[in-house]
Amino acid sequence: EVLNNRTTDVKMDHTETIGNNQKITVGLGQTVTVGKENAGGHDQSITVAHDRSITVRNDQTLKVKNDRMVSISHDDGLYVANDRKVTVEGKQEHTTTGDHISLVKGSHSLEVKGDLARKVSGALGIKVEDDIVLESSSRISLKVGGSFVVIHPGGVDIMGPKINLNSGGRPGAPVGTMQPSLLKSLSDEDSGSEDSGGANESDQTTTEPELNHMFGSIKGIDGIQSKELVFRRFTEEE
């Protein structure tokens, strides 16, 4: 028992081995500094043989001044109880090997400053309960084989080996949609609250869609919807 301050100064290496459990309680703040300069050898490595759990009761800030890589060998789950904002100043790439399922319960707004290109190897289905409006300042083209319909300011061009009006043909059916699984929030064991913010474990479906093993349920804004969703930069004084 130390009733006042204690200082330990090790001039060289320090190795400590504990054969069983270790518990450290800090009554106020804790600061850990690793290395004196941005160079090899001034690093920190943490290895956990089994599970690891971290609980932050207030805000958490992570600042990485260089690259950050995350490799997950199994599933990855993200639950955000409020808004989520993402700003990418460079290029963003996303690859999904399996299905990519997205559910937007509010409005979905997309603004593209350049070209928008989509290539579908299978069928493309769009089902709308209200109106569909396509407006172009140049022209709108529909083309199948050698037949086409072109709408432009000068008129409407229709070309095909045979044109049927009120006779022949039949409409197709749009491709159906899939529903994503919903994540529940992690319960706070210390608070004793059983409100998980989602369905109970027994109520959740056991068949989860594959979104490159990345699932997300967000109660609020999902994705980049506005120019105002821009993070401020960290300053060195922070």
Steps between C-alpha positions, in 0.01 A plus 500: 500500500636841394328793672653770279673532162716226351749531214675212325790571264636211292804598293492193274250221424216404733341154485217390726329160493171428676394137518129569549266800499593869531270786598595869503267771632578866431297751700558794265674532163757279331756592235715255305778628273686262270815614320664841470502542122323384184745226409529123497530344844281763665195279457235327708367148447203341680408131467187352656467122480120503531226765531556870569238745623527881527229723649521880473235677709538832319667619178784320321732661244743309278760696303729322252753719318592237241336186356251285691431138406235272652483126422205298633500124445127457570194725534505872578200674659434872542205647693454878516211624716503850347658663192809385310711725277777397260726736304755366250720767337660255257366193319275244666483138381266227618494132397232254611542135402150393601169687509487872582171583672404851608180620668423873523189571707507873419593688184808413294674792327796456264683779317773415248712786364643287216374196310302216658560153352335174601551156344261218591572145383152380596162672504431855617170557678355829621154513658355839593172570678477856362621682189823441310649816347808499275614842380795568272622817332638293211320171427365178650563172315352152536677233293450124464688332215439704187181659634508828689298795619673837529337807657673831430401868478437464125255212527470128565679241286368142491680229305426128480415222256142504631309749714189376684240742635238348731587152377750229587772487765476484879668688787772345715511476881758687710756310705400470865694655788669330799480615861811540718538364851496754783768528765416576861703728724743354751345502847680678782558225757584745778180703458272198535288624210339239281402746228718392211362746247396213274343157494591235753755237407230235468289728278773562245520294187786253487545543126706812439572636153861522394612860462868417474459406868416860581161585644365830628178619658483875542216684672540829315690611194671216310763606250609830352190708434608866522785739441474599865614155618868591509731432791730775623871434501688429820750763604827416665389682817205262551 
